């Protein structure tokens, strides 16, 4: 998904990072998906958004835990905008075993005239 900190919108490049039995949470504890297949299903439509673009701002690694702060440009139902996201990943055997995502409030871009 990320190439130099940017979303590439390639679902097949995104999926190898996830363990088959990974758990995907909305922070702090709402389980949204409990397998790589379910995570793929959640992301297929998102990866088709024409303006999807992620920018990695900060990464912190402590042991097997990685915390990323990203700004992600999206095509929201209300229009094009961006959102801050904190992603926390627990890595086991080189794959993401658990992930937690804390989304900020979307900021819509002004329509161009």
Biopython code that builds the backbone (N, CA, C, O; Angstrom):
import numpy as np
from Bio.PDB.StructureBuilder import StructureBuilder

atoms = [
    (1, "UNK", "N", (0.820, -1.175, 0.000)),
    (1, "UNK", "CA", (0.000, 0.000, 0.000)),
    (1, "UNK", "C", (0.866, 1.240, 0.000)),
    (1, "UNK", "O", (0.558, 2.210, -0.694)),
    (2, "UNK", "N", (1.929, 1.227, 0.756)),
    (2, "UNK", "CA", (2.743, 2.417, 0.835)),
    (2, "UNK", "C", (4.003, 2.235, 0.010)),
    (2, "UNK", "O", (4.634, 1.178, 0.033)),
    (3, "UNK", "N", (4.350, 3.260, -0.703)),
    (3, "UNK", "CA", (5.566, 3.292, -1.498)),
    (3, "UNK", "C", (6.215, 4.625, -1.205)),
    (3, "UNK", "O", (5.812, 5.646, -1.762)),
    (4, "UNK", "N", (7.212, 4.634, -0.342)),
    (4, "UNK", "CA", (7.795, 5.896, 0.056)),
    (4, "UNK", "C", (6.813, 6.736, 0.854)),
    (4, "UNK", "O", (6.889, 7.964, 0.834)),
    (5, "UNK", "N", (5.883, 6.081, 1.562)),
    (5, "UNK", "CA", (4.925, 6.816, 2.369)),
    (5, "UNK", "C", (3.627, 7.120, 1.647)),
    (5, "UNK", "O", (2.767, 7.799, 2.207)),
    (6, "UNK", "N", (3.456, 6.643, 0.429)),
    (6, "UNK", "CA", (2.271, 6.973, -0.352)),
    (6, "UNK", "C", (1.463, 5.710, -0.655)),
    (6, "UNK", "O", (2.027, 4.642, -0.892)),
    (7, "UNK", "N", (0.152, 5.846, -0.645)),
    (7, "UNK", "CA", (-0.729, 4.750, -1.031)),
    (7, "UNK", "C", (-0.592, 4.543, -2.532)),
    (7, "UNK", "O", (-0.641, 5.508, -3.296)),
    (8, "UNK", "N", (-0.422, 3.301, -2.963)),
    (8, "UNK", "CA", (-0.291, 3.006, -4.385)),
    (8, "UNK", "C", (-1.583, 2.494, -4.993)),
    (8, "UNK", "O", (-1.637, 2.285, -6.205)),
    (9, "UNK", "N", (-2.629, 2.281, -4.199)),
    (9, "UNK", "CA", (-3.927, 1.777, -4.640)),
    (9, "UNK", "C", (-3.822, 0.407, -5.299)),
    (9, "UNK", "O", (-4.601, 0.091, -6.198)),
    (10, "UNK", "N", (-2.873, -0.403, -4.862)),
    (10, "UNK", "CA", (-2.690, -1.752, -5.406)),
    (10, "UNK", "C", (-3.024, -2.755, -4.306)),
    (10, "UNK", "O", (-2.205, -3.014, -3.424)),
    (11, "UNK", "N", (-4.227, -3.317, -4.363)),
    (11, "UNK", "CA", (-4.690, -4.228, -3.314)),
    (11, "UNK", "C", (-3.792, -5.458, -3.219)),
    (11, "UNK", "O", (-3.574, -5.976, -2.124)),
    (12, "UNK", "N", (-3.268, -5.934, -4.351)),
    (12, "UNK", "CA", (-2.411, -7.118, -4.327)),
    (12, "UNK", "C", (-1.064, -6.835, -3.669)),
    (12, "UNK", "O", (-0.478, -7.736, -3.070)),
    (13, "UNK", "N", (-0.563, -5.618, -3.764)),
    (13, "UNK", "CA", (0.678, -5.239, -3.082)),
    (13, "UNK", "C", (0.424, -4.990, -1.590)),
    (13, "UNK", "O", (1.336, -5.139, -0.777)),
    (14, "UNK", "N", (-0.791, -4.617, -1.231)),
    (14, "UNK", "CA", (-1.177, -4.324, 0.149)),
    (14, "UNK", "C", (-1.345, -5.596, 0.984)),
    (14, "UNK", "O", (-1.013, -5.600, 2.169)),
    (15, "UNK", "N", (-1.849, -6.661, 0.389)),
    (15, "UNK", "CA", (-2.256, -7.839, 1.141)),
    (15, "UNK", "C", (-1.131, -8.710, 1.701)),
    (15, "UNK", "O", (-1.334, -9.294, 2.765)),
    (16, "UNK", "N", (0.028, -8.844, 1.075)),
    (16, "UNK", "CA", (1.052, -9.734, 1.637)),
    (16, "UNK", "C", (1.547, -9.339, 3.034)),
    (16, "UNK", "O", (2.158, -10.156, 3.722)),
    (17, "UNK", "N", (1.292, -8.109, 3.456)),
    (17, "UNK", "CA", (1.742, -7.661, 4.775)),
    (17, "UNK", "C", (0.895, -8.225, 5.907)),
    (17, "UNK", "O", (1.313, -8.180, 7.064)),
    (18, "UNK", "N", (-0.288, -8.758, 5.602)),
    (18, "UNK", "CA", (-1.249, -9.185, 6.614)),
    (18, "UNK", "C", (-1.185, -10.688, 6.838)),
    (18, "UNK", "O", (-1.171, -11.463, 5.882)),
    (19, "UNK", "N", (-1.147, -11.105, 8.115)),
    (19, "UNK", "CA", (-1.233, -12.530, 8.458)),
    (19, "UNK", "C", (-2.629, -13.038, 8.096)),
    (19, "UNK", "O", (-3.595, -12.276, 8.127)),
    (20, "UNK", "N", (-2.733, -14.314, 7.754)),
    (20, "UNK", "CA", (-4.026, -14.887, 7.359)),
    (20, "UNK", "C", (-5.089, -14.707, 8.440)),
    (20, "UNK", "O", (-6.260, -14.497, 8.125)),
    (21, "UNK", "N", (-4.692, -14.788, 9.713)),
    (21, "UNK", "CA", (-5.650, -14.692, 10.824)),
    (21, "UNK", "C", (-5.548, -13.360, 11.567)),
    (21, "UNK", "O", (-5.844, -13.285, 12.759)),
    (22, "UNK", "N", (-5.128, -12.317, 10.861)),
    (22, "UNK", "CA", (-4.943, -11.011, 11.500)),
    (22, "UNK", "C", (-6.274, -10.444, 11.997)),
    (22, "UNK", "O", (-7.350, -10.843, 11.552)),
    (23, "UNK", "N", (-6.162, -9.508, 12.927)),
    (23, "UNK", "CA", (-7.325, -8.816, 13.479)),
    (23, "UNK", "C", (-7.164, -7.329, 13.206)),
    (23, "UNK", "O", (-6.085, -6.768, 13.401)),
    (24, "UNK", "N", (-8.240, -6.692, 12.756)),
    (24, "UNK", "CA", (-8.250, -5.302, 12.300)),
    (24, "UNK", "C", (-9.302, -4.554, 13.110)),
    (24, "UNK", "O", (-10.486, -4.882, 13.034)),
    (25, "UNK", "N", (-8.885, -3.553, 13.886)),
    (25, "UNK", "CA", (-9.764, -2.871, 14.832)),
    (25, "UNK", "C", (-9.893, -1.383, 14.529)),
    (25, "UNK", "O", (-8.946, -0.740, 14.078)),
    (26, "UNK", "N", (-11.091, -0.847, 14.787)),
    (26, "UNK", "CA", (-11.246, 0.588, 14.964)),
    (26, "UNK", "C", (-10.841, 0.832, 16.413)),
    (26, "UNK", "O", (-11.337, 0.152, 17.311)),
    (27, "UNK", "N", (-9.966, 1.772, 16.652)),
    (27, "UNK", "CA", (-9.455, 2.044, 17.988)),
    (27, "UNK", "C", (-10.605, 2.403, 18.923)),
    (27, "UNK", "O", (-11.468, 3.188, 18.529)),
    (28, "UNK", "N", (-10.658, 1.868, 20.142)),
    (28, "UNK", "CA", (-9.654, 1.016, 20.738)),
    (28, "UNK", "C", (-9.924, -0.482, 20.596)),
    (28, "UNK", "O", (-8.983, -1.275, 20.630)),
    (29, "UNK", "N", (-11.202, -0.894, 20.435)),
    (29, "UNK", "CA", (-11.443, -2.337, 20.513)),
    (29, "UNK", "C", (-12.614, -2.841, 19.671)),
    (29, "UNK", "O", (-13.173, -3.897, 19.966)),
    (30, "UNK", "N", (-12.988, -2.106, 18.636)),
    (30, "UNK", "CA", (-14.081, -2.567, 17.777)),
    (30, "UNK", "C", (-13.498, -3.404, 16.649)),
    (30, "UNK", "O", (-12.862, -2.874, 15.738)),
    (31, "UNK", "N", (-13.717, -4.716, 16.714)),
    (31, "UNK", "CA", (-13.184, -5.619, 15.696)),
    (31, "UNK", "C", (-13.949, -5.419, 14.392)),
    (31, "UNK", "O", (-15.167, -5.589, 14.348)),
    (32, "UNK", "N", (-13.225, -5.057, 13.326)),
    (32, "UNK", "CA", (-13.835, -4.816, 12.020)),
    (32, "UNK", "C", (-13.598, -5.971, 11.045)),
    (32, "UNK", "O", (-14.390, -6.190, 10.128)),
    (33, "UNK", "N", (-12.504, -6.704, 11.250)),
    (33, "UNK", "CA", (-12.181, -7.832, 10.371)),
    (33, "UNK", "C", (-11.276, -8.778, 11.137)),
    (33, "UNK", "O", (-10.444, -8.348, 11.936)),
    (34, "UNK", "N", (-11.446, -10.084, 10.883)),
    (34, "UNK", "CA", (-10.641, -11.067, 11.615)),
    (34, "UNK", "C", (-9.942, -12.046, 10.687)),
    (34, "UNK", "O", (-9.696, -13.195, 11.056)),
    (35, "UNK", "N", (-9.624, -11.589, 9.483)),
    (35, "UNK", "CA", (-8.831, -12.405, 8.564)),
    (35, "UNK", "C", (-8.317, -11.512, 7.445)),
    (35, "UNK", "O", (-8.850, -10.428, 7.209)),
    (36, "UNK", "N", (-7.289, -11.969, 6.768)),
    (36, "UNK", "CA", (-6.761, -11.215, 5.628)),
    (36, "UNK", "C", (-7.827, -11.085, 4.544)),
    (36, "UNK", "O", (-7.935, -10.038, 3.907)),
    (37, "UNK", "N", (-8.608, -12.129, 4.330)),
    (37, "UNK", "CA", (-9.667, -12.073, 3.313)),
    (37, "UNK", "C", (-10.682, -10.986, 3.641)),
    (37, "UNK", "O", (-11.127, -10.270, 2.744)),
    (38, "UNK", "N", (-11.053, -10.851, 4.905)),
    (38, "UNK", "CA", (-12.011, -9.823, 5.309)),
    (38, "UNK", "C", (-11.407, -8.427, 5.154)),
    (38, "UNK", "O", (-12.106, -7.484, 4.784)),
    (39, "UNK", "N", (-10.114, -8.296, 5.435)),
    (39, "UNK", "CA", (-9.448, -7.001, 5.252)),
    (39, "UNK", "C", (-9.421, -6.641, 3.769)),
    (39, "UNK", "O", (-9.671, -5.494, 3.399)),
    (40, "UNK", "N", (-9.122, -7.608, 2.939)),
    (40, "UNK", "CA", (-9.139, -7.365, 1.482)),
    (40, "UNK", "C", (-10.515, -6.862, 1.053)),
    (40, "UNK", "O", (-10.617, -5.871, 0.331)),
    (41, "UNK", "N", (-11.576, -7.543, 1.497)),
    (41, "UNK", "CA", (-12.936, -7.138, 1.140)),
    (41, "UNK", "C", (-13.235, -5.711, 1.575)),
    (41, "UNK", "O", (-13.890, -4.967, 0.844)),
    (42, "UNK", "N", (-12.756, -5.314, 2.770)),
    (42, "UNK", "CA", (-12.984, -3.958, 3.277)),
    (42, "UNK", "C", (-12.285, -2.902, 2.425)),
    (42, "UNK", "O", (-12.745, -1.762, 2.358)),
    (43, "UNK", "N", (-11.189, -3.264, 1.778)),
    (43, "UNK", "CA", (-10.371, -2.274, 1.083)),
    (43, "UNK", "C", (-10.566, -2.215, -0.431)),
    (43, "UNK", "O", (-10.121, -1.255, -1.061)),
    (44, "UNK", "N", (-11.208, -3.198, -1.022)),
    (44, "UNK", "CA", (-11.313, -3.229, -2.490)),
    (44, "UNK", "C", (-11.953, -1.949, -3.032)),
    (44, "UNK", "O", (-11.390, -1.325, -3.931)),
    (45, "UNK", "N", (-13.104, -1.546, -2.516)),
    (45, "UNK", "CA", (-13.756, -0.334, -3.024)),
    (45, "UNK", "C", (-12.941, 0.916, -2.703)),
    (45, "UNK", "O", (-12.843, 1.823, -3.529)),
    (46, "UNK", "N", (-12.359, 0.966, -1.512)),
    (46, "UNK", "CA", (-11.554, 2.137, -1.138)),
    (46, "UNK", "C", (-10.391, 2.318, -2.101)),
    (46, "UNK", "O", (-10.075, 3.446, -2.480)),
    (47, "UNK", "N", (-9.753, 1.234, -2.500)),
    (47, "UNK", "CA", (-8.595, 1.329, -3.385)),
    (47, "UNK", "C", (-8.988, 1.776, -4.796)),
    (47, "UNK", "O", (-8.122, 2.132, -5.594)),
    (48, "UNK", "N", (-10.288, 1.758, -5.107)),
    (48, "UNK", "CA", (-10.762, 2.253, -6.400)),
    (48, "UNK", "C", (-11.030, 3.754, -6.398)),
    (48, "UNK", "O", (-11.281, 4.332, -7.455)),
    (49, "UNK", "N", (-10.982, 4.399, -5.224)),
    (49, "UNK", "CA", (-11.224, 5.837, -5.153)),
    (49, "UNK", "C", (-10.159, 6.563, -5.986)),
    (49, "UNK", "O", (-8.965, 6.326, -5.798)),
    (50, "UNK", "N", (-10.574, 7.434, -6.896)),
    (50, "UNK", "CA", (-9.601, 8.062, -7.797)),
    (50, "UNK", "C", (-8.615, 8.996, -7.102)),
    (50, "UNK", "O", (-7.506, 9.195, -7.597)),
    (51, "UNK", "N", (-8.997, 9.567, -5.972)),
    (51, "UNK", "CA", (-8.122, 10.527, -5.303)),
    (51, "UNK", "C", (-7.437, 9.957, -4.061)),
    (51, "UNK", "O", (-6.818, 10.705, -3.304)),
    (52, "UNK", "N", (-7.538, 8.635, -3.839)),
    (52, "UNK", "CA", (-6.905, 8.027, -2.668)),
    (52, "UNK", "C", (-5.406, 8.259, -2.709)),
    (52, "UNK", "O", (-4.733, 7.950, -3.692)),
    (53, "UNK", "N", (-4.900, 8.814, -1.611)),
    (53, "UNK", "CA", (-3.476, 9.137, -1.535)),
    (53, "UNK", "C", (-3.102, 9.211, -0.064)),
    (53, "UNK", "O", (-3.713, 9.970, 0.688)),
    (54, "UNK", "N", (-2.127, 8.451, 0.353)),
    (54, "UNK", "CA", (-1.700, 8.473, 1.741)),
    (54, "UNK", "C", (-0.314, 9.056, 1.873)),
    (54, "UNK", "O", (0.569, 8.791, 1.057)),
    (55, "UNK", "N", (-0.132, 9.853, 2.908)),
    (55, "UNK", "CA", (1.164, 10.453, 3.175)),
    (55, "UNK", "C", (1.595, 10.086, 4.597)),
    (55, "UNK", "O", (0.979, 10.511, 5.574)),
    (56, "UNK", "N", (2.656, 9.295, 4.693)),
    (56, "UNK", "CA", (3.201, 8.904, 5.994)),
    (56, "UNK", "C", (3.959, 10.093, 6.574)),
    (56, "UNK", "O", (4.945, 10.551, 5.996)),
    (57, "UNK", "N", (3.491, 10.593, 7.727)),
    (57, "UNK", "CA", (4.113, 11.750, 8.367)),
    (57, "UNK", "C", (5.176, 11.342, 9.372)),
    (57, "UNK", "O", (6.252, 11.937, 9.429)),
    (58, "UNK", "N", (4.866, 10.313, 10.171)),
    (58, "UNK", "CA", (5.768, 9.878, 11.239)),
    (58, "UNK", "C", (5.624, 8.377, 11.435)),
    (58, "UNK", "O", (4.522, 7.835, 11.346)),
    (59, "UNK", "N", (6.737, 7.708, 11.701)),
    (59, "UNK", "CA", (6.711, 6.283, 12.045)),
    (59, "UNK", "C", (7.563, 6.084, 13.295)),
    (59, "UNK", "O", (8.677, 6.599, 13.395)),
    (60, "UNK", "N", (7.016, 5.326, 14.245)),
    (60, "UNK", "CA", (7.723, 4.964, 15.467)),
    (60, "UNK", "C", (7.709, 3.443, 15.544)),
    (60, "UNK", "O", (6.661, 2.822, 15.366)),
    (61, "UNK", "N", (8.864, 2.842, 15.809)),
    (61, "UNK", "CA", (8.966, 1.389, 15.946)),
    (61, "UNK", "C", (9.577, 1.080, 17.306)),
    (61, "UNK", "O", (10.669, 1.551, 17.624)),
    (62, "UNK", "N", (8.878, 0.295, 18.099)),
    (62, "UNK", "CA", (9.375, -0.182, 19.385)),
    (62, "UNK", "C", (9.113, -1.677, 19.421)),
    (62, "UNK", "O", (7.967, -2.113, 19.532)),
    (63, "UNK", "N", (10.186, -2.464, 19.327)),
    (63, "UNK", "CA", (10.032, -3.916, 19.303)),
    (63, "UNK", "C", (9.195, -4.328, 18.105)),
    (63, "UNK", "O", (9.510, -3.979, 16.967)),
    (64, "UNK", "N", (8.123, -5.076, 18.365)),
    (64, "UNK", "CA", (7.273, -5.559, 17.275)),
    (64, "UNK", "C", (6.035, -4.687, 17.063)),
    (64, "UNK", "O", (5.074, -5.123, 16.429)),
    (65, "UNK", "N", (6.050, -3.458, 17.589)),
    (65, "UNK", "CA", (4.928, -2.539, 17.430)),
    (65, "UNK", "C", (5.376, -1.346, 16.583)),
    (65, "UNK", "O", (6.407, -0.724, 16.838)),
    (66, "UNK", "N", (4.560, -1.051, 15.565)),
    (66, "UNK", "CA", (4.819, 0.067, 14.663)),
    (66, "UNK", "C", (3.639, 1.022, 14.768)),
    (66, "UNK", "O", (2.486, 0.599, 14.687)),
    (67, "UNK", "N", (3.923, 2.313, 14.948)),
    (67, "UNK", "CA", (2.878, 3.328, 14.998)),
    (67, "UNK", "C", (3.152, 4.334, 13.888)),
    (67, "UNK", "O", (4.210, 4.961, 13.851)),
    (68, "UNK", "N", (2.181, 4.483, 12.981)),
    (68, "UNK", "CA", (2.273, 5.440, 11.885)),
    (68, "UNK", "C", (1.250, 6.548, 12.087)),
    (68, "UNK", "O", (0.126, 6.305, 12.526)),
    (69, "UNK", "N", (1.661, 7.771, 11.758)),
    (69, "UNK", "CA", (0.733, 8.898, 11.666)),
    (69, "UNK", "C", (0.681, 9.276, 10.197)),
    (69, "UNK", "O", (1.697, 9.641, 9.605)),
    (70, "UNK", "N", (-0.509, 9.186, 9.609)),
    (70, "UNK", "CA", (-0.687, 9.443, 8.184)),
    (70, "UNK", "C", (-1.776, 10.483, 7.968)),
    (70, "UNK", "O", (-2.674, 10.647, 8.793)),
    (71, "UNK", "N", (-1.680, 11.172, 6.858)),
    (71, "UNK", "CA", (-2.787, 11.956, 6.332)),
    (71, "UNK", "C", (-3.214, 11.271, 5.047)),
    (71, "UNK", "O", (-2.395, 11.046, 4.156)),
    (72, "UNK", "N", (-4.501, 10.938, 4.949)),
    (72, "UNK", "CA", (-5.007, 10.190, 3.803)),
    (72, "UNK", "C", (-6.048, 11.034, 3.075)),
    (72, "UNK", "O", (-7.026, 11.487, 3.670)),
    (73, "UNK", "N", (-5.820, 11.236, 1.776)),
    (73, "UNK", "CA", (-6.803, 11.909, 0.938)),
    (73, "UNK", "C", (-7.788, 10.856, 0.451)),
    (73, "UNK", "O", (-7.387, 9.783, -0.001)),
    (74, "UNK", "N", (-9.090, 11.169, 0.545)),
    (74, "UNK", "CA", (-10.140, 10.206, 0.216)),
    (74, "UNK", "C", (-11.231, 10.869, -0.600)),
    (74, "UNK", "O", (-11.311, 12.094, -0.689)),
    (75, "UNK", "N", (-12.059, 10.042, -1.186)),
    (75, "UNK", "CA", (-13.293, 10.489, -1.823)),
    (75, "UNK", "C", (-14.429, 10.096, -0.887)),
    (75, "UNK", "O", (-14.964, 8.991, -0.975)),
    (76, "UNK", "N", (-14.792, 11.013, 0.012)),
    (76, "UNK", "CA", (-15.876, 10.774, 0.965)),
    (76, "UNK", "C", (-17.219, 10.960, 0.270)),
    (76, "UNK", "O", (-17.276, 11.606, -0.776)),
    (77, "UNK", "N", (-18.302, 10.410, 0.822)),
    (77, "UNK", "CA", (-19.622, 10.641, 0.221)),
    (77, "UNK", "C", (-19.944, 12.136, 0.083)),
    (77, "UNK", "O", (-20.657, 12.540, -0.835)),
    (78, "UNK", "N", (-19.409, 12.955, 1.006)),
    (78, "UNK", "CA", (-19.671, 14.396, 0.988)),
    (78, "UNK", "C", (-18.751, 15.134, 0.020)),
    (78, "UNK", "O", (-18.970, 16.312, -0.266)),
    (79, "UNK", "N", (-17.723, 14.451, -0.487)),
    (79, "UNK", "CA", (-16.779, 15.091, -1.407)),
    (79, "UNK", "C", (-15.346, 14.724, -1.081)),
    (79, "UNK", "O", (-15.074, 13.978, -0.140)),
    (80, "UNK", "N", (-14.438, 15.261, -1.874)),
    (80, "UNK", "CA", (-13.013, 14.987, -1.710)),
    (80, "UNK", "C", (-12.491, 15.698, -0.469)),
    (80, "UNK", "O", (-12.842, 16.847, -0.200)),
    (81, "UNK", "N", (-11.643, 14.992, 0.287)),
    (81, "UNK", "CA", (-11.085, 15.587, 1.496)),
    (81, "UNK", "C", (-9.936, 14.759, 2.021)),
    (81, "UNK", "O", (-9.405, 13.892, 1.326)),
    (82, "UNK", "N", (-9.555, 15.039, 3.267)),
    (82, "UNK", "CA", (-8.461, 14.300, 3.881)),
    (82, "UNK", "C", (-8.782, 14.045, 5.339)),
    (82, "UNK", "O", (-9.632, 14.700, 5.943)),
    (83, "UNK", "N", (-8.066, 13.061, 5.887)),
    (83, "UNK", "CA", (-8.284, 12.670, 7.275)),
    (83, "UNK", "C", (-6.940, 12.243, 7.869)),
    (83, "UNK", "O", (-6.127, 11.604, 7.201)),
    (84, "UNK", "N", (-6.724, 12.604, 9.129)),
    (84, "UNK", "CA", (-5.549, 12.121, 9.855)),
    (84, "UNK", "C", (-5.868, 10.751, 10.420)),
    (84, "UNK", "O", (-6.977, 10.507, 10.895)),
    (85, "UNK", "N", (-4.884, 9.852, 10.366)),
    (85, "UNK", "CA", (-5.066, 8.494, 10.858)),
    (85, "UNK", "C", (-3.840, 8.102, 11.668)),
    (85, "UNK", "O", (-2.708, 8.354, 11.255)),
    (86, "UNK", "N", (-4.069, 7.484, 12.825)),
    (86, "UNK", "CA", (-3.000, 6.847, 13.591)),
    (86, "UNK", "C", (-3.204, 5.346, 13.428)),
    (86, "UNK", "O", (-4.260, 4.810, 13.765)),
    (87, "UNK", "N", (-2.188, 4.682, 12.912)),
    (87, "UNK", "CA", (-2.224, 3.239, 12.664)),
    (87, "UNK", "C", (-1.233, 2.571, 13.604)),
    (87, "UNK", "O", (-0.060, 2.942, 13.635)),
    (88, "UNK", "N", (-1.691, 1.599, 14.362)),
    (88, "UNK", "CA", (-0.821, 0.844, 15.252)),
    (88, "UNK", "C", (-0.842, -0.608, 14.800)),
    (88, "UNK", "O", (-1.903, -1.225, 14.699)),
    (89, "UNK", "N", (0.335, -1.143, 14.530)),
    (89, "UNK", "CA", (0.458, -2.501, 14.020)),
    (89, "UNK", "C", (1.266, -3.360, 14.984)),
    (89, "UNK", "O", (2.328, -2.943, 15.446)),
    (90, "UNK", "N", (0.774, -4.550, 15.290)),
    (90, "UNK", "CA", (1.529, -5.544, 16.039)),
    (90, "UNK", "C", (2.013, -6.567, 15.010)),
    (90, "UNK", "O", (1.206, -7.214, 14.342)),
    (91, "UNK", "N", (3.321, -6.705, 14.890)),
    (91, "UNK", "CA", (3.921, -7.553, 13.859)),
    (91, "UNK", "C", (4.423, -8.847, 14.495)),
    (91, "UNK", "O", (5.125, -8.824, 15.506)),
    (92, "UNK", "N", (4.059, -9.958, 13.896)),
    (92, "UNK", "CA", (4.518, -11.277, 14.329)),
    (92, "UNK", "C", (5.002, -12.037, 13.095)),
    (92, "UNK", "O", (4.286, -12.115, 12.097)),
    (93, "UNK", "N", (6.197, -12.589, 13.156)),
    (93, "UNK", "CA", (6.752, -13.366, 12.045)),
    (93, "UNK", "C", (6.726, -12.599, 10.722)),
    (93, "UNK", "O", (6.462, -13.177, 9.667)),
    (94, "UNK", "N", (7.002, -11.288, 10.786)),
    (94, "UNK", "CA", (7.096, -10.472, 9.586)),
    (94, "UNK", "C", (5.779, -10.058, 8.972)),
    (94, "UNK", "O", (5.769, -9.458, 7.897)),
    (95, "UNK", "N", (4.649, -10.364, 9.630)),
    (95, "UNK", "CA", (3.327, -10.003, 9.108)),
    (95, "UNK", "C", (2.538, -9.267, 10.186)),
    (95, "UNK", "O", (2.801, -9.421, 11.378)),
    (96, "UNK", "N", (1.574, -8.472, 9.753)),
    (96, "UNK", "CA", (0.720, -7.766, 10.701)),
    (96, "UNK", "C", (-0.261, -8.770, 11.309)),
    (96, "UNK", "O", (-1.072, -9.370, 10.605)),
    (97, "UNK", "N", (-0.170, -8.941, 12.639)),
    (97, "UNK", "CA", (-1.059, -9.859, 13.356)),
    (97, "UNK", "C", (-2.301, -9.129, 13.867)),
    (97, "UNK", "O", (-3.401, -9.680, 13.864)),
    (98, "UNK", "N", (-2.112, -7.883, 14.305)),
    (98, "UNK", "CA", (-3.210, -7.044, 14.787)),
    (98, "UNK", "C", (-2.940, -5.613, 14.360)),
    (98, "UNK", "O", (-1.791, -5.180, 14.272)),
    (99, "UNK", "N", (-4.020, -4.886, 14.095)),
    (99, "UNK", "CA", (-3.890, -3.487, 13.722)),
    (99, "UNK", "C", (-5.041, -2.693, 14.317)),
    (99, "UNK", "O", (-6.173, -3.170, 14.378)),
    (100, "UNK", "N", (-4.740, -1.473, 14.756)),
    (100, "UNK", "CA", (-5.728, -0.562, 15.312)),
    (100, "UNK", "C", (-5.635, 0.751, 14.553)),
    (100, "UNK", "O", (-4.539, 1.244, 14.289)),
    (101, "UNK", "N", (-6.790, 1.321, 14.201)),
    (101, "UNK", "CA", (-6.822, 2.562, 13.438)),
    (101, "UNK", "C", (-7.692, 3.589, 14.146)),
    (101, "UNK", "O", (-8.854, 3.329, 14.460)),
    (102, "UNK", "N", (-7.116, 4.750, 14.390)),
    (102, "UNK", "CA", (-7.837, 5.873, 14.989)),
    (102, "UNK", "C", (-7.922, 6.964, 13.929)),
    (102, "UNK", "O", (-6.914, 7.545, 13.527)),
    (103, "UNK", "N", (-9.159, 7.229, 13.483)),
    (103, "UNK", "CA", (-9.402, 8.224, 12.447)),
    (103, "UNK", "C", (-9.760, 9.557, 13.082)),
    (103, "UNK", "O", (-10.490, 9.612, 14.071)),
    (104, "UNK", "N", (-9.238, 10.629, 12.503)),
    (104, "UNK", "CA", (-9.643, 11.965, 12.900)),
    (104, "UNK", "C", (-10.921, 12.355, 12.175)),
    (104, "UNK", "O", (-11.553, 11.526, 11.521)),
    (105, "UNK", "N", (-11.292, 13.603, 12.293)),
    (105, "UNK", "CA", (-12.465, 14.118, 11.581)),
    (105, "UNK", "C", (-12.065, 14.467, 10.155)),
    (105, "UNK", "O", (-11.054, 15.140, 9.953)),
    (106, "UNK", "N", (-12.826, 14.031, 9.166)),
    (106, "UNK", "CA", (-12.514, 14.411, 7.775)),
    (106, "UNK", "C", (-12.559, 15.912, 7.582)),
    (106, "UNK", "O", (-13.393, 16.604, 8.167)),
    (107, "UNK", "N", (-11.655, 16.408, 6.758)),
    (107, "UNK", "CA", (-11.620, 17.814, 6.358)),
    (107, "UNK", "C", (-11.901, 17.845, 4.858)),
    (107, "UNK", "O", (-11.078, 17.398, 4.059)),
    (108, "UNK", "N", (-13.051, 18.367, 4.483)),
    (108, "UNK", "CA", (-13.409, 18.411, 3.064)),
    (108, "UNK", "C", (-12.654, 19.528, 2.368)),
    (108, "UNK", "O", (-12.470, 20.609, 2.928)),
    (109, "UNK", "N", (-12.220, 19.264, 1.151)),
    (109, "UNK", "CA", (-11.578, 20.278, 0.328)),
    (109, "UNK", "C", (-12.650, 21.159, -0.282)),
    (109, "UNK", "O", (-13.749, 20.693, -0.586)),
    (110, "UNK", "N", (-12.336, 22.415, -0.459)),
    (110, "UNK", "CA", (-13.276, 23.320, -1.125)),
    (110, "UNK", "C", (-13.436, 22.908, -2.569)),
    (110, "UNK", "O", (-12.450, 22.567, -3.222)),
    (111, "UNK", "N", (-14.660, 22.930, -3.091)),
    (111, "UNK", "CA", (-14.836, 22.595, -4.510)),
    (111, "UNK", "C", (-14.112, 23.632, -5.375)),
    (111, "UNK", "O", (-14.110, 24.825, -5.072)),
    (112, "UNK", "N", (-13.510, 23.155, -6.439)),
    (112, "UNK", "CA", (-12.829, 24.086, -7.338)),
    (112, "UNK", "C", (-13.858, 24.787, -8.219)),
    (112, "UNK", "O", (-14.873, 24.205, -8.603)),
    (113, "UNK", "N", (-13.581, 26.003, -8.517)),
    (113, "UNK", "CA", (-14.520, 26.794, -9.332)),
    (113, "UNK", "C", (-14.038, 26.942, -10.744)),
    (113, "UNK", "O", (-14.706, 27.575, -11.561)),
]
sb = StructureBuilder()
sb.init_structure("model")
sb.init_model(0)
sb.init_chain("A")
sb.init_seg("    ")
for serial, (resi, resn, name, xyz) in enumerate(atoms, 1):
    if name == "N":
        sb.init_residue(resn, " ", resi, " ")
    sb.init_atom(name, np.array(xyz, "f"), 0.0, 1.0, " ", f" {name:<3s}", serial, name[0])
structure = sb.get_structure()
